[in-house]
Amino acid sequence: GAGVSQSPSNKVTEKGKDVELRCDPISGHTALYWYRQSLGQGLEFLIYFQGNSAPDKSGLPSDRFSAERTGGSVSTLTIQRTQQEDSAVYLCASSPTTGGAGELFFGEGSRLTVL
Amino acid sequence: AQSVAQPEDQVNVAEGNPLTVKCTYSVSGNPYLFWYVQYPNRGLQFLLKYITGDNLVKGSYGFEAEFNKSQTSFHLKKPSALVSDSALYFCAVRAQSYGQNFVFGPGTRLSVLP
C-alpha cells in the first residue's frame, strides 16, 4: 500500500505476556518514529530511527520496551511482561528524510489492551 | 530544548463561524512547524506546515496558519467552520538542524456545533 501500515490493529493480551507490534513505513522513507497515545490524549514519543544512525531511544518508558528496524524498513516494537498501564494506541510514523521539513506520515495505530 | 504549548484543551465554535486553534512553541534556532488532525479512532493526518517564506500557510480542507516569529506562535485558522472539522488537533515543531526530533503539543479538541 501507499501509506504506513501497522499490525495488528487491535491486540488484547493478559498482564505479563509479551507483545510485538509491527510497522511497515512508506517505501523509501528513511526516518521512522514510534509514539504512544492514551485515550485520545497527547502523543508520547518512544523511539526514533534515523537512517543508519543509532536510534534515539530516549522516550522508551522502561527496559520492558524495545524496538528494532530491520534493513532500514520494517520496525517492530516489543513490550515484555506487559502491564495494565501499557494499554494505549501505539502509533508509527515515517518521514522521507532524517532532517529538514519533511512531514510525518502516520499509520492508523495498534490499539493494545492489557487485561 | 524544544517545546510546544496548546493553551486550550477544548475549543467550541458554531458552524459557519471562524475558528482559531492556538499554538506557541520554543525551539533553538529556526523552526519547522506543523499541524495535524486526528479523527476518532484514526491516525494523525497532516494539514499544513511552515518551512520558510510567507508567514501565512494554506493547507488541506480550507485550513491556514500564520507564523509569527516575534510571538513564537503558529495558530491554526479557518474562516468558516464545518461540523466535520470536529476532531483533535496537534501542533508540532522541529528545529532546523539535522536529525532533530519532532515535538508535539498536547492537542486541542475542536467541537463545531450545528
Chai-1 contact restraints between the chains, C-beta under 6 A:
chainA,res_idxA,chainB,res_idxB,connection_type,confidence,min_distance_angstrom,max_distance_angstrom,comment,restraint_id
A,G42,B,P106,contact,1.0,0.0,6.0,A-B,restraint_1
A,G42,B,G107,contact,1.0,0.0,6.0,A-B,restraint_2
A,L43,B,F104,contact,1.0,0.0,6.0,A-B,restraint_3
A,Y48,B,N101,contact,1.0,0.0,6.0,A-B,restraint_4
A,Q50,B,G99,contact,1.0,0.0,6.0,A-B,restraint_5
A,L91,B,G43,contact,1.0,0.0,6.0,A-B,restraint_6
A,T98,B,G99,contact,1.0,0.0,6.0,A-B,restraint_7
A,G99,B,Y98,contact,1.0,0.0,6.0,A-B,restraint_8
A,G99,B,G99,contact,1.0,0.0,6.0,A-B,restraint_9
A,A101,B,Y32,contact,1.0,0.0,6.0,A-B,restraint_10
A,A101,B,I51,contact,1.0,0.0,6.0,A-B,restraint_11
A,E103,B,F34,contact,1.0,0.0,6.0,A-B,restraint_12
A,E103,B,F46,contact,1.0,0.0,6.0,A-B,restraint_13
A,E103,B,K49,contact,1.0,0.0,6.0,A-B,restraint_14
A,F106,B,G43,contact,1.0,0.0,6.0,A-B,restraint_15
A,F106,B,L44,contact,1.0,0.0,6.0,A-B,restraint_16
A,G107,B,G43,contact,1.0,0.0,6.0,A-B,restraint_17
A,E108,B,G43,contact,1.0,0.0,6.0,A-B,restraint_18
A,G109,B,G43,contact,1.0,0.0,6.0,A-B,restraint_19
